[in-house]
Amino acid sequence: MHWQTIRNQYPQRWLLVEAMEAHTEFNHRMLDQLAVIDAFEDSRAALQSYRHLHRQAPQRELYVLHTSREELDITELHWFGVRGMECKDFAVQIGDMDYGFPLDGIVGMDFLTQVGAQLDLANMKIFNTTR
């Protein structure tokens, strides 16, 4: 399905979708055909479902999106880093993030694992274990 068709069928919903056909143009990921996996009332449930499915099948191209977005703007970065931890050719989604609570960004476990990050949740810090 195309994004506009999905938006019409699922107004004002959080969706877990899979890109069935996609390509990259000038560092922008173009999602040509999408399949809706599930719909959610809130972002937390959608992200929890994403994490569960991504752990089972990391090769699938999955996204959590809200249908209030008229257009999809997904940028691929060829370098991404946090506090000196970096990796190359790592796809990220950049755009509006309104999950109902304030945040600066979301960093996934796939990135943290790849760069050897260590989390100190008690003090809310990230450390590089490879140094």
C-alpha positions as CSV (number, residue, x, y, z in Angstrom):
1,M,0.0,0.0,0.0
2,H,1.0,3.6,-0.5
3,W,1.4,5.9,2.5
4,Q,-1.6,8.1,1.5
5,T,-3.9,5.0,1.3
6,I,-2.7,3.9,4.7
7,R,-3.3,7.4,6.2
8,N,-6.9,7.2,5.0
9,Q,-7.5,3.8,6.4
10,Y,-5.8,4.5,9.8
11,P,-6.5,8.1,10.7
12,Q,-4.6,9.4,13.7
13,R,-3.0,6.1,14.6
14,W,0.5,4.8,15.4
15,L,1.5,2.1,13.0
16,L,4.1,-0.6,12.8
17,V,4.8,-0.9,9.1
18,E,7.2,-2.9,6.9
19,A,8.7,-1.5,3.7
20,M,7.9,-4.2,1.1
21,E,9.5,-2.1,-1.7
22,A,11.9,0.8,-1.0
23,H,14.9,2.6,-2.5
24,T,17.2,5.4,-1.7
25,E,17.5,8.7,-3.5
26,F,20.1,11.3,-2.4
27,N,20.2,9.9,1.2
28,H,16.4,9.8,1.5
29,R,14.7,6.4,1.9
30,M,11.7,6.2,-0.4
31,L,9.1,3.7,0.9
32,D,7.3,2.7,-2.3
33,Q,5.1,-0.1,-0.9
34,L,4.2,-0.6,2.8
35,A,2.5,-3.3,4.7
36,V,0.7,-2.4,7.9
37,I,1.7,-4.9,10.6
38,D,-0.4,-3.4,13.5
39,A,-2.1,-0.2,14.6
40,F,-1.8,1.3,18.1
41,E,-3.4,4.0,20.1
42,D,-0.1,5.1,21.7
43,S,3.5,5.3,20.7
44,R,4.8,3.2,23.6
45,A,2.9,0.1,22.5
46,A,4.0,0.6,18.9
47,L,7.7,0.9,19.9
48,Q,7.4,-2.1,22.2
49,S,6.0,-4.2,19.3
50,Y,8.7,-2.8,17.0
51,R,11.5,-3.9,19.4
52,H,10.0,-7.4,19.8
53,L,9.6,-7.9,16.0
54,H,13.0,-6.4,15.2
55,R,14.8,-8.7,17.7
56,Q,13.1,-11.7,15.9
57,A,13.8,-10.5,12.4
58,P,16.4,-7.7,12.2
59,Q,16.7,-8.0,8.4
60,R,13.1,-6.6,8.0
61,E,12.8,-2.9,7.2
62,L,10.4,-1.8,9.9
63,Y,9.1,1.6,10.9
64,V,6.9,3.1,13.6
65,L,5.0,6.0,12.1
66,H,2.0,8.2,13.0
67,T,-0.5,8.8,10.3
68,S,-0.6,12.6,11.1
69,R,2.5,12.8,8.9
70,E,1.4,13.9,5.5
71,E,4.7,12.8,3.9
72,L,7.4,10.4,5.0
73,D,10.9,12.0,5.3
74,I,13.4,9.3,6.2
75,T,17.0,10.2,5.9
76,E,19.9,7.7,5.6
77,L,23.1,8.8,7.3
78,H,26.4,7.3,6.3
79,W,27.9,8.2,9.6
80,F,26.1,8.2,13.0
81,G,27.6,8.7,16.4
82,V,26.9,9.3,20.1
83,R,29.6,10.5,22.5
84,G,32.5,9.3,20.4
85,M,30.8,6.0,19.5
86,E,30.2,5.8,15.7
87,C,29.3,3.5,12.9
88,K,29.0,3.9,9.2
89,D,26.2,3.2,6.8
90,F,23.6,3.1,9.5
91,A,20.0,4.0,8.6
92,V,18.2,6.3,10.9
93,Q,14.8,8.1,10.7
94,I,14.9,11.8,11.1
95,G,11.8,13.9,11.5
96,D,9.1,15.0,13.9
97,M,9.0,13.0,17.1
98,D,5.8,13.5,19.1
99,Y,5.5,10.5,21.4
100,G,3.5,12.3,24.1
101,F,6.6,13.1,26.2
102,P,9.7,15.2,25.7
103,L,12.8,13.6,24.1
104,D,15.7,14.5,21.9
105,G,16.0,11.3,20.1
106,I,15.8,7.5,20.2
107,V,18.9,5.3,20.0
108,G,18.2,1.6,19.3
109,M,19.8,-1.4,20.8
110,D,21.1,-2.4,17.4
111,F,23.2,0.8,17.3
112,L,24.3,0.5,20.9
113,T,25.4,-3.1,20.5
114,Q,27.2,-2.4,17.2
115,V,29.3,0.4,18.8
116,G,30.0,-1.4,22.1
117,A,28.1,1.0,24.3
118,Q,27.5,0.4,28.0
119,L,24.5,2.0,29.7
120,D,24.5,3.3,33.3
121,L,20.7,3.6,33.8
122,A,21.0,4.6,37.4
123,N,23.0,7.8,36.4
124,M,21.5,8.0,32.8
125,K,24.9,7.9,31.1
126,I,26.3,6.1,28.1
127,F,29.9,4.9,28.0
128,N,32.1,3.4,25.2
129,T,33.3,0.0,26.4
130,T,35.8,-0.3,23.5
131,R,38.1,2.5,24.8
